[in-house]
């Protein structure tokens, strides 16, 4: 096995899954992951709700280093990504989500309404990012100085 870290991206969007519009967040996340040395799996675009949990279960069975979701974190009735994610999480990392919301709210006050989670499942880091390109960029900017360290820690390396 090569030492390259892997990543999975799940986009929660009923309209994008139905082909009503083209998802912009998945390619943005994929490009960022590739730029940071991750080997990304193909993006899964699924409808909101239970399909998000099913996709999470499927990608977690491969034990990627990172799983990033986009979408389904707001207050709409079908926004259920946090509820689909939380049962999988073994350890929560609330400080990361606080930082993502804080960064987003500097530009868009409604970013404070994002209900996403960040945490770990075994040696996998999981984070729920918003479903807008701006929200994704804010989340990735927060992850920029943290993700390598998070992965090293989960791999059992003590490079504090």
C-alpha beads as a LAMMPS data file, in Angstrom:
LAMMPS data file: protein, C-alpha beads

160 atoms
159 bonds

1 atom types
1 bond types

-500.0 500.0 xlo xhi
-500.0 500.0 ylo yhi
-500.0 500.0 zlo zhi

Masses

1 110.0

Atoms # bond

1 1 1 0.000 0.000 0.000
2 1 1 1.321 3.433 -0.880
3 1 1 1.436 6.026 1.835
4 1 1 -0.833 8.439 -0.001
5 1 1 -3.799 9.608 2.004
6 1 1 -7.231 9.110 0.467
7 1 1 -10.356 11.219 0.633
8 1 1 -14.046 10.849 -0.133
9 1 1 -16.399 13.681 -1.069
10 1 1 -20.169 13.458 -0.678
11 1 1 -22.420 16.214 -2.009
12 1 1 -25.901 16.282 -0.457
13 1 1 -28.179 17.921 -3.007
14 1 1 -31.489 16.571 -4.181
15 1 1 -31.485 18.925 -7.189
16 1 1 -27.907 18.144 -8.263
17 1 1 -28.517 14.403 -7.805
18 1 1 -31.550 14.752 -10.119
19 1 1 -29.478 16.620 -12.711
20 1 1 -31.475 19.855 -12.293
21 1 1 -28.281 21.818 -11.797
22 1 1 -24.549 21.225 -11.909
23 1 1 -22.840 20.843 -8.531
24 1 1 -19.954 23.280 -8.043
25 1 1 -18.868 22.236 -4.550
26 1 1 -17.668 18.703 -5.332
27 1 1 -15.115 19.815 -7.956
28 1 1 -13.929 22.612 -5.657
29 1 1 -13.298 20.154 -2.804
30 1 1 -11.747 17.554 -5.130
31 1 1 -9.293 20.105 -6.527
32 1 1 -8.320 21.303 -3.068
33 1 1 -7.764 17.740 -1.843
34 1 1 -5.618 16.872 -4.873
35 1 1 -3.596 20.083 -4.343
36 1 1 -2.976 18.928 -0.761
37 1 1 -1.695 15.477 -1.696
38 1 1 -4.848 13.415 -1.189
39 1 1 -6.035 10.794 -3.668
40 1 1 -9.742 11.597 -3.879
41 1 1 -12.376 8.971 -4.665
42 1 1 -14.977 10.100 -7.249
43 1 1 -17.493 12.527 -5.764
44 1 1 -20.817 11.005 -4.728
45 1 1 -23.761 13.333 -5.404
46 1 1 -26.791 12.085 -3.488
47 1 1 -30.227 13.420 -2.526
48 1 1 -30.641 14.992 0.893
49 1 1 -31.652 12.805 3.842
50 1 1 -31.116 9.064 4.234
51 1 1 -28.993 8.727 1.043
52 1 1 -26.333 10.858 2.758
53 1 1 -26.082 8.371 5.623
54 1 1 -25.968 5.463 3.180
55 1 1 -23.173 7.153 1.196
56 1 1 -21.269 7.876 4.414
57 1 1 -21.513 4.238 5.470
58 1 1 -20.267 3.107 2.068
59 1 1 -17.248 5.434 1.943
60 1 1 -16.331 4.865 5.601
61 1 1 -16.086 1.121 4.914
62 1 1 -13.005 1.967 2.787
63 1 1 -11.411 3.862 5.730
64 1 1 -10.304 6.966 3.804
65 1 1 -8.153 9.515 5.629
66 1 1 -10.799 12.198 5.148
67 1 1 -14.497 12.438 4.281
68 1 1 -15.849 15.864 3.356
69 1 1 -19.557 16.381 2.828
70 1 1 -21.088 19.472 1.290
71 1 1 -24.715 20.489 1.651
72 1 1 -27.656 19.646 3.846
73 1 1 -26.413 21.580 6.886
74 1 1 -29.024 24.343 6.984
75 1 1 -32.542 24.620 8.368
76 1 1 -34.631 23.484 5.393
77 1 1 -36.877 20.510 6.173
78 1 1 -34.741 18.186 4.012
79 1 1 -31.375 19.385 5.408
80 1 1 -30.348 16.283 7.364
81 1 1 -26.608 15.851 6.773
82 1 1 -25.725 16.478 10.452
83 1 1 -28.309 13.921 11.608
84 1 1 -26.964 11.421 9.073
85 1 1 -23.355 12.063 10.125
86 1 1 -23.551 12.143 13.915
87 1 1 -24.331 8.429 14.466
88 1 1 -21.032 7.523 12.787
89 1 1 -18.853 9.912 14.796
90 1 1 -16.821 8.428 17.620
91 1 1 -15.209 11.720 18.673
92 1 1 -16.491 15.227 17.979
93 1 1 -14.228 18.164 17.080
94 1 1 -16.542 21.115 17.777
95 1 1 -13.751 23.691 17.629
96 1 1 -13.316 23.072 13.915
97 1 1 -16.975 23.748 13.180
98 1 1 -16.916 26.812 15.424
99 1 1 -14.005 28.122 13.335
100 1 1 -15.801 27.351 10.057
101 1 1 -18.959 29.163 11.183
102 1 1 -16.951 32.103 12.551
103 1 1 -15.007 32.501 9.303
104 1 1 -18.165 32.307 7.186
105 1 1 -20.114 34.713 9.403
106 1 1 -17.447 37.395 8.842
107 1 1 -18.849 37.676 5.289
108 1 1 -22.331 36.127 5.427
109 1 1 -24.211 36.351 8.751
110 1 1 -26.344 33.299 7.916
111 1 1 -23.204 31.111 8.017
112 1 1 -23.862 30.950 11.761
113 1 1 -26.897 28.768 10.941
114 1 1 -24.797 25.913 9.539
115 1 1 -25.360 22.832 11.707
116 1 1 -22.524 20.653 10.440
117 1 1 -20.296 18.390 12.510
118 1 1 -16.610 17.538 12.454
119 1 1 -15.193 14.470 14.119
120 1 1 -13.500 11.149 13.733
121 1 1 -14.503 7.603 12.824
122 1 1 -11.571 5.321 13.547
123 1 1 -8.656 6.868 11.650
124 1 1 -10.942 8.911 9.391
125 1 1 -11.622 12.634 9.819
126 1 1 -15.175 13.625 8.797
127 1 1 -16.479 17.159 8.267
128 1 1 -19.797 18.599 7.046
129 1 1 -19.329 21.751 4.981
130 1 1 -22.113 23.993 3.704
131 1 1 -23.568 23.527 0.227
132 1 1 -22.373 26.811 -1.263
133 1 1 -19.014 27.399 -2.966
134 1 1 -18.333 30.276 -0.568
135 1 1 -19.100 28.131 2.459
136 1 1 -16.889 25.358 1.091
137 1 1 -14.010 27.820 0.522
138 1 1 -14.375 29.073 4.107
139 1 1 -14.309 25.510 5.441
140 1 1 -11.272 24.552 3.369
141 1 1 -9.455 27.693 4.530
142 1 1 -10.035 26.605 8.142
143 1 1 -8.791 23.089 7.326
144 1 1 -5.678 24.351 5.508
145 1 1 -3.384 24.562 8.561
146 1 1 -5.083 21.668 10.419
147 1 1 -5.754 18.741 8.111
148 1 1 -2.211 17.363 7.843
149 1 1 -1.868 17.423 11.621
150 1 1 -5.295 15.820 12.107
151 1 1 -4.389 12.984 9.727
152 1 1 -0.983 12.461 11.352
153 1 1 -2.594 12.246 14.774
154 1 1 -5.203 9.752 13.551
155 1 1 -2.410 7.685 11.950
156 1 1 -0.773 7.467 15.383
157 1 1 2.094 9.829 14.624
158 1 1 2.943 12.169 17.475
159 1 1 4.218 15.145 15.503
160 1 1 2.890 17.816 17.846

Bonds

1 1 1 2
2 1 2 3
3 1 3 4
4 1 4 5
5 1 5 6
6 1 6 7
7 1 7 8
8 1 8 9
9 1 9 10
10 1 10 11
11 1 11 12
12 1 12 13
13 1 13 14
14 1 14 15
15 1 15 16
16 1 16 17
17 1 17 18
18 1 18 19
19 1 19 20
20 1 20 21
21 1 21 22
22 1 22 23
23 1 23 24
24 1 24 25
25 1 25 26
26 1 26 27
27 1 27 28
28 1 28 29
29 1 29 30
30 1 30 31
31 1 31 32
32 1 32 33
33 1 33 34
34 1 34 35
35 1 35 36
36 1 36 37
37 1 37 38
38 1 38 39
39 1 39 40
40 1 40 41
41 1 41 42
42 1 42 43
43 1 43 44
44 1 44 45
45 1 45 46
46 1 46 47
47 1 47 48
48 1 48 49
49 1 49 50
50 1 50 51
51 1 51 52
52 1 52 53
53 1 53 54
54 1 54 55
55 1 55 56
56 1 56 57
57 1 57 58
58 1 58 59
59 1 59 60
60 1 60 61
61 1 61 62
62 1 62 63
63 1 63 64
64 1 64 65
65 1 65 66
66 1 66 67
67 1 67 68
68 1 68 69
69 1 69 70
70 1 70 71
71 1 71 72
72 1 72 73
73 1 73 74
74 1 74 75
75 1 75 76
76 1 76 77
77 1 77 78
78 1 78 79
79 1 79 80
80 1 80 81
81 1 81 82
82 1 82 83
83 1 83 84
84 1 84 85
85 1 85 86
86 1 86 87
87 1 87 88
88 1 88 89
89 1 89 90
90 1 90 91
91 1 91 92
92 1 92 93
93 1 93 94
94 1 94 95
95 1 95 96
96 1 96 97
97 1 97 98
98 1 98 99
99 1 99 100
100 1 100 101
101 1 101 102
102 1 102 103
103 1 103 104
104 1 104 105
105 1 105 106
106 1 106 107
107 1 107 108
108 1 108 109
109 1 109 110
110 1 110 111
111 1 111 112
112 1 112 113
113 1 113 114
114 1 114 115
115 1 115 116
116 1 116 117
117 1 117 118
118 1 118 119
119 1 119 120
120 1 120 121
121 1 121 122
122 1 122 123
123 1 123 124
124 1 124 125
125 1 125 126
126 1 126 127
127 1 127 128
128 1 128 129
129 1 129 130
130 1 130 131
131 1 131 132
132 1 132 133
133 1 133 134
134 1 134 135
135 1 135 136
136 1 136 137
137 1 137 138
138 1 138 139
139 1 139 140
140 1 140 141
141 1 141 142
142 1 142 143
143 1 143 144
144 1 144 145
145 1 145 146
146 1 146 147
147 1 147 148
148 1 148 149
149 1 149 150
150 1 150 151
151 1 151 152
152 1 152 153
153 1 153 154
154 1 154 155
155 1 155 156
156 1 156 157
157 1 157 158
158 1 158 159
159 1 159 160
